Amino acid sequence: MGLFDRLKKGLQKTRDVLRTDVRDLFKPGEILDDEKLEQFEARLIQSDMGVTAATAIIEELREHHGGRTVDIDGIWKTVSDKLRSLLAGEGQNLWDVEDPLSPLNMQEDGPTVILVTGVNGAGKTTSIGKLANYLHKAGKKVVLGAGDTFRAAAVEQLTLWSERIGCEIVTQPSGSDPASVAHIACQQGLDRGADVIIIDTAGRLQTQKNLMDELGKIRRVVDKVIPGAPHERLLVLDATTGQNGISQATNFSDAVDCTGIILAKLDGTAKGGVVVAIRQKMGIPVKYVGVGEQIDDLQIFDPTSFVDALLEQ
C-alpha cells in the first residue's frame, strides 16, 4: 500500500464511526435541528476529537445548515473544510509532503540537533528509528544518541535500528548521565560531519520532576557543544491513548518547549480525531505520523491528506 492508503487504513475506525453517525443522524429530506447537532457533537467528542474542536465543527454546521433540509454532501464539505482549518497550523501548509526535511528546522551551517521526548510506551524509540531512516534515505548523515540510559531495552532497540539503517549511534553504560550521552553524540556528530543528530531521552513519568530537570540539563549541554541546539524538540504521542496521552505529554512540552509532534501508532487501533485535539489543546503542529510497524511507515503530516483519508466516501 502507498502511504495515503496506509493512512486511510489507520483512520478506518474513525471514518466508519463518522459515516455511521452521519447516516444515522442526518436523513435526506429532514430538517437539521439542534437535537441532531447535539447528538453529532457528542459523537465527535467520543472520537477523541476533543470538546473545543467538536464545538467549532457544530457551530459551523449550525451556521450553514441549521434549520434547513439535510444536504449530506454539503454537511460533509462543511465538516471537511472546518477540520482542515483547525489542523492547519501556522506555516504547516507550506510543508512539501515530497520532501522529508520540510517540517524540520534544518541548519545551513553544522548539524541539526533533534531532541525527542515522550512517555514510556508511546513509541518513542521506534519513531526515532523511522525518522532516522527517513532522513538517511534523503541522503543525510545521521548520528543517534541513546539517551534513555536507564532502560536497557531502549538502548538495545535503538542500536538495532542504527545497524539496520546504517547510521552511527552513541551509547554509554546503563545508568550513565543522559546529558553525557547527548554531549558525546553532539561532539561525534561535529567530528564526523553529520547532518542530523537525534537524541533519545527517558520517558519515565513516575520520576517526573527529576526527568524534567534532566531534560533541562540535556538542553543546556547540547547548546554548549552546538550553540542554538537542539533545533527541533519533538514530542512522540501514542495515538491510541487519546486525551489521556495528551494530558501526560503536556508536561514534556512545558519542559522542553516542543516544536512539533510525531504521532505514533495511527495504524487502525487509534481514534483519528485525536490529531485534531492535539492541535487544539497543545497548539503544536503534528509534523510526522506513524502509520504502521515497518521502518518505512512514517510520513509527513499533511492536513489535506489527513482530512481526505478521514472523510473520503
LINBELDA-V861534 format. One record per backbone hydrogen bond with DSSP energy under -1.0 kcal/mol. CO is the residue of the C=O (numbers start at 1). NH is the residue of the N-H. If there is no record, write none. Layout:
BEGIN
<<CO;NH> <CO;NH>>
END
This chain:
BEGIN
<<2;6> <3;7> <4;8> <5;9> <6;10> <7;11> <9;12> <11;15> <12;16> <13;17> <14;18> <15;19> <16;20> <17;21> <18;22> <19;23> <20;24> <21;25> <22;26> <27;30> <30;70> <31;33> <32;67> <33;37> <34;38> <35;39> <36;40> <37;41> <38;42> <39;43> <40;44> <41;45> <42;46> <44;49> <45;48> <50;54> <51;55> <52;56> <53;57> <54;58> <55;59> <56;60> <57;61> <58;62> <59;63> <60;64> <61;65> <65;68> <68;32> <71;75> <72;76> <73;77> <74;78> <75;79> <76;80> <77;81> <78;82> <79;83> <80;84> <81;85> <82;86> <83;87> <84;88> <87;89> <89;92> <91;94> <92;95> <96;99> <99;102> <101;104> <104;106> <112;197> <113;231> <113;232> <114;199> <115;234> <117;236> <119;122> <123;127> <124;128> <125;129> <126;130> <127;131> <128;132> <129;133> <130;134> <131;135> <132;136> <133;137> <135;140> <136;139> <141;195> <141;196> <142;168> <143;198> <144;170> <145;147> <145;200> <147;149> <148;151> <149;175> <151;154> <151;155> <152;156> <153;157> <154;158> <155;159> <156;160> <157;161> <158;162> <159;163> <160;164> <161;165> <162;166> <162;167> <168;144> <170;146> <173;176> <177;181> <178;182> <179;183> <180;184> <181;185> <182;186> <183;187> <184;188> <185;189> <186;190> <187;191> <188;192> <189;194> <195;112> <196;143> <197;114> <198;145> <199;116> <203;120> <204;207> <205;208> <207;211> <208;212> <209;213> <210;214> <211;215> <212;216> <213;217> <214;218> <215;219> <216;220> <217;221> <218;222> <219;223> <220;224> <221;225> <222;226> <226;229> <232;115> <233;259> <233;260> <234;117> <235;262> <237;264> <238;241> <242;246> <243;247> <244;248> <245;249> <246;250> <248;251> <249;253> <250;254> <251;255> <252;256> <253;257> <260;235> <261;287> <261;288> <262;237> <263;290> <264;239> <265;267> <271;274> <272;275> <273;277> <274;278> <275;279> <276;280> <277;281> <278;282> <285;261> <287;301> <288;263> <289;299> <290;266> <294;297> <296;298> <297;291> <299;289> <302;306> <303;307> <304;308> <305;309> <306;310> <307;311> <308;312>>
END
